[in-house]
Amino acid sequence: QIRSLEGETVPLLTQVQIVDEVEQWLSALDVEMKSTLQQHLRQAIEKLDVGAYASQILCAREQIHFTRATEAAFKAGEDGMKKHKANLQAQLKELTTFSASNT
């Protein structure tokens, strides 16, 4: 499993065998970490479950979601941008209310 400095853990999808050749297993670990995080990101994009994913996955998912929504708003023109702005303001209000209630 991967453990962050903040204490979050992400179980690797495939175990990495530690072998005598350090470069070999570190390379395999690097590949598996990237593969695991990519899979988690794909899953988080499909269905958001805040408790199921590490914060870096949730942040990346939100950036992707924001970019897609912003691109769609641009394509929809002025009305699309107004709706997008209203949605973002509502989301910000919801998040700040949630954050304030947890302090």
C-alpha atoms as an extended CHARMM CRD file, in Angstrom:
* protein
*
       103  EXT
         1         1  GLN       CA              0.0000000000        0.0000000000        0.0000000000  PROA      1               0.0000000000
         2         2  ILE       CA              0.9790000000        3.6190000000       -0.5040000000  PROA      2               0.0000000000
         3         3  ARG       CA              1.0120000000        5.8790000000        2.5640000000  PROA      3               0.0000000000
         4         4  SER       CA              1.1280000000        9.6570000000        2.3270000000  PROA      4               0.0000000000
         5         5  LEU       CA              2.7890000000       12.0110000000        4.7990000000  PROA      5               0.0000000000
         6         6  GLU       CA             -0.7230000000       12.8950000000        5.9770000000  PROA      6               0.0000000000
         7         7  GLY       CA             -1.4090000000        9.2500000000        6.8210000000  PROA      7               0.0000000000
         8         8  GLU       CA             -3.7290000000        8.4140000000        3.9230000000  PROA      8               0.0000000000
         9         9  THR       CA             -3.2700000000        4.9080000000        2.5850000000  PROA      9               0.0000000000
        10        10  VAL       CA             -4.0060000000        3.5450000000       -0.8690000000  PROA      10              0.0000000000
        11        11  PRO       CA             -3.8000000000       -0.2140000000       -1.3310000000  PROA      11              0.0000000000
        12        12  LEU       CA             -1.9280000000       -1.1790000000       -4.4900000000  PROA      12              0.0000000000
        13        13  LEU       CA             -4.0400000000       -3.0750000000       -7.0080000000  PROA      13              0.0000000000
        14        14  THR       CA             -1.2140000000       -5.5530000000       -7.5920000000  PROA      14              0.0000000000
        15        15  GLN       CA              1.4150000000       -6.5420000000       -5.0700000000  PROA      15              0.0000000000
        16        16  VAL       CA              5.0080000000       -5.6670000000       -5.8750000000  PROA      16              0.0000000000
        17        17  GLN       CA              7.5910000000       -8.2730000000       -5.0200000000  PROA      17              0.0000000000
        18        18  ILE       CA             10.7350000000       -7.0150000000       -3.3310000000  PROA      18              0.0000000000
        19        19  VAL       CA             13.7440000000       -8.6000000000       -4.9870000000  PROA      19              0.0000000000
        20        20  ASP       CA             17.5090000000       -8.2880000000       -4.5550000000  PROA      20              0.0000000000
        21        21  GLU       CA             17.7960000000       -5.8260000000       -7.4360000000  PROA      21              0.0000000000
        22        22  VAL       CA             16.6220000000       -2.5880000000       -5.8030000000  PROA      22              0.0000000000
        23        23  GLU       CA             16.2180000000       -0.7430000000       -9.1110000000  PROA      23              0.0000000000
        24        24  GLN       CA             13.9880000000       -3.5290000000      -10.4100000000  PROA      24              0.0000000000
        25        25  TRP       CA             11.4610000000       -3.5450000000       -7.5670000000  PROA      25              0.0000000000
        26        26  LEU       CA             11.5200000000        0.2570000000       -7.1760000000  PROA      26              0.0000000000
        27        27  SER       CA             10.7270000000        0.5490000000      -10.8690000000  PROA      27              0.0000000000
        28        28  ALA       CA              7.9080000000       -1.9840000000      -10.4910000000  PROA      28              0.0000000000
        29        29  LEU       CA              6.6180000000       -0.0710000000       -7.4520000000  PROA      29              0.0000000000
        30        30  ASP       CA              6.6740000000        3.1890000000       -9.4060000000  PROA      30              0.0000000000
        31        31  VAL       CA              4.6850000000        1.6260000000      -12.2610000000  PROA      31              0.0000000000
        32        32  GLU       CA              2.1700000000        0.0370000000       -9.8830000000  PROA      32              0.0000000000
        33        33  MET       CA              1.6750000000        3.2430000000       -7.8850000000  PROA      33              0.0000000000
        34        34  LYS       CA              0.8940000000        5.1570000000      -11.0810000000  PROA      34              0.0000000000
        35        35  SER       CA             -1.3940000000        2.3970000000      -12.3460000000  PROA      35              0.0000000000
        36        36  THR       CA             -3.2810000000        2.2170000000       -9.0430000000  PROA      36              0.0000000000
        37        37  LEU       CA             -3.7570000000        5.9910000000       -8.8580000000  PROA      37              0.0000000000
        38        38  GLN       CA             -4.8880000000        6.1150000000      -12.5050000000  PROA      38              0.0000000000
        39        39  GLN       CA             -7.4920000000        3.4280000000      -11.8370000000  PROA      39              0.0000000000
        40        40  HSD       CA             -8.7160000000        5.2120000000       -8.7170000000  PROA      40              0.0000000000
        41        41  LEU       CA             -9.0120000000        8.4520000000      -10.6820000000  PROA      41              0.0000000000
        42        42  ARG       CA            -11.0250000000        6.7320000000      -13.4160000000  PROA      42              0.0000000000
        43        43  GLN       CA            -13.3650000000        5.2820000000      -10.7990000000  PROA      43              0.0000000000
        44        44  ALA       CA            -13.7170000000        8.6120000000       -8.9840000000  PROA      44              0.0000000000
        45        45  ILE       CA            -14.5890000000       10.3650000000      -12.2480000000  PROA      45              0.0000000000
        46        46  GLU       CA            -17.3290000000        7.8140000000      -12.9100000000  PROA      46              0.0000000000
        47        47  LYS       CA            -18.7650000000        7.9130000000       -9.3810000000  PROA      47              0.0000000000
        48        48  LEU       CA            -17.7500000000       10.2720000000       -6.5980000000  PROA      48              0.0000000000
        49        49  ASP       CA            -17.3180000000        8.6260000000       -3.2050000000  PROA      49              0.0000000000
        50        50  VAL       CA            -15.4310000000       11.0030000000       -0.9390000000  PROA      50              0.0000000000
        51        51  GLY       CA            -14.5880000000        8.3340000000        1.6210000000  PROA      51              0.0000000000
        52        52  ALA       CA            -13.2010000000        5.8740000000       -0.9130000000  PROA      52              0.0000000000
        53        53  TYR       CA            -10.3420000000        7.8640000000       -2.4180000000  PROA      53              0.0000000000
        54        54  ALA       CA             -7.2080000000        9.6950000000       -1.3360000000  PROA      54              0.0000000000
        55        55  SER       CA             -7.3390000000       13.4850000000       -1.3010000000  PROA      55              0.0000000000
        56        56  GLN       CA             -5.0070000000       13.8020000000       -4.3170000000  PROA      56              0.0000000000
        57        57  ILE       CA             -7.4530000000       11.6850000000       -6.3560000000  PROA      57              0.0000000000
        58        58  LEU       CA            -10.4090000000       13.7610000000       -5.1840000000  PROA      58              0.0000000000
        59        59  CYS       CA             -8.5680000000       16.9920000000       -6.0690000000  PROA      59              0.0000000000
        60        60  ALA       CA             -7.6200000000       15.7120000000       -9.5290000000  PROA      60              0.0000000000
        61        61  ARG       CA            -11.2050000000       14.5170000000      -10.0830000000  PROA      61              0.0000000000
        62        62  GLU       CA            -12.5490000000       17.9410000000       -9.1350000000  PROA      62              0.0000000000
        63        63  GLN       CA            -10.1270000000       19.6820000000      -11.4920000000  PROA      63              0.0000000000
        64        64  ILE       CA            -11.2420000000       17.4480000000      -14.3570000000  PROA      64              0.0000000000
        65        65  HSD       CA            -14.9130000000       17.9750000000      -13.4980000000  PROA      65              0.0000000000
        66        66  PHE       CA            -14.4070000000       21.7590000000      -13.2970000000  PROA      66              0.0000000000
        67        67  THR       CA            -12.6020000000       21.8490000000      -16.6440000000  PROA      67              0.0000000000
        68        68  ARG       CA            -15.2860000000       19.8060000000      -18.3880000000  PROA      68              0.0000000000
        69        69  ALA       CA            -18.0830000000       21.9290000000      -16.9230000000  PROA      69              0.0000000000
        70        70  THR       CA            -16.2890000000       25.1530000000      -17.8600000000  PROA      70              0.0000000000
        71        71  GLU       CA            -15.6910000000       23.9720000000      -21.4250000000  PROA      71              0.0000000000
        72        72  ALA       CA            -19.3670000000       23.0220000000      -21.7420000000  PROA      72              0.0000000000
        73        73  ALA       CA            -20.3880000000       26.4340000000      -20.3830000000  PROA      73              0.0000000000
        74        74  PHE       CA            -18.1950000000       28.2120000000      -22.9260000000  PROA      74              0.0000000000
        75        75  LYS       CA            -19.7820000000       26.2000000000      -25.7190000000  PROA      75              0.0000000000
        76        76  ALA       CA            -23.2640000000       27.0640000000      -24.4420000000  PROA      76              0.0000000000
        77        77  GLY       CA            -22.5720000000       30.7750000000      -24.6540000000  PROA      77              0.0000000000
        78        78  GLU       CA            -23.5520000000       33.5450000000      -22.2670000000  PROA      78              0.0000000000
        79        79  ASP       CA            -26.4590000000       31.6460000000      -20.6760000000  PROA      79              0.0000000000
        80        80  GLY       CA            -24.2130000000       28.6510000000      -20.1340000000  PROA      80              0.0000000000
        81        81  MET       CA            -21.5960000000       30.7850000000      -18.4290000000  PROA      81              0.0000000000
        82        82  LYS       CA            -24.2190000000       32.3950000000      -16.1750000000  PROA      82              0.0000000000
        83        83  LYS       CA            -25.5120000000       28.9660000000      -15.1390000000  PROA      83              0.0000000000
        84        84  HSD       CA            -21.9710000000       27.7470000000      -14.5790000000  PROA      84              0.0000000000
        85        85  LYS       CA            -21.2020000000       30.7600000000      -12.3870000000  PROA      85              0.0000000000
        86        86  ALA       CA            -24.3620000000       30.1720000000      -10.3600000000  PROA      86              0.0000000000
        87        87  ASN       CA            -23.4750000000       26.4940000000       -9.9310000000  PROA      87              0.0000000000
        88        88  LEU       CA            -19.9560000000       27.3710000000       -8.7730000000  PROA      88              0.0000000000
        89        89  GLN       CA            -21.2660000000       29.9560000000       -6.3140000000  PROA      89              0.0000000000
        90        90  ALA       CA            -23.7400000000       27.4210000000       -4.9030000000  PROA      90              0.0000000000
        91        91  GLN       CA            -20.9810000000       24.8290000000       -4.5990000000  PROA      91              0.0000000000
        92        92  LEU       CA            -18.7080000000       27.3180000000       -2.8380000000  PROA      92              0.0000000000
        93        93  LYS       CA            -21.4840000000       28.2340000000       -0.4110000000  PROA      93              0.0000000000
        94        94  GLU       CA            -22.1440000000       24.5410000000        0.2840000000  PROA      94              0.0000000000
        95        95  LEU       CA            -18.4530000000       23.8290000000        0.8860000000  PROA      95              0.0000000000
        96        96  THR       CA            -17.9330000000       26.8300000000        3.1570000000  PROA      96              0.0000000000
        97        97  THR       CA            -21.0620000000       25.9610000000        5.1360000000  PROA      97              0.0000000000
        98        98  PHE       CA            -19.8110000000       22.3750000000        5.4790000000  PROA      98              0.0000000000
        99        99  SER       CA            -16.3490000000       23.5570000000        6.4910000000  PROA      99              0.0000000000
       100       100  ALA       CA            -17.7190000000       26.0210000000        9.0560000000  PROA      100             0.0000000000
       101       101  SER       CA            -19.9140000000       23.3340000000       10.6340000000  PROA      101             0.0000000000
       102       102  ASN       CA            -16.8860000000       21.0480000000       11.0890000000  PROA      102             0.0000000000
       103       103  THR       CA            -14.7810000000       23.5330000000       13.0610000000  PROA      103             0.0000000000
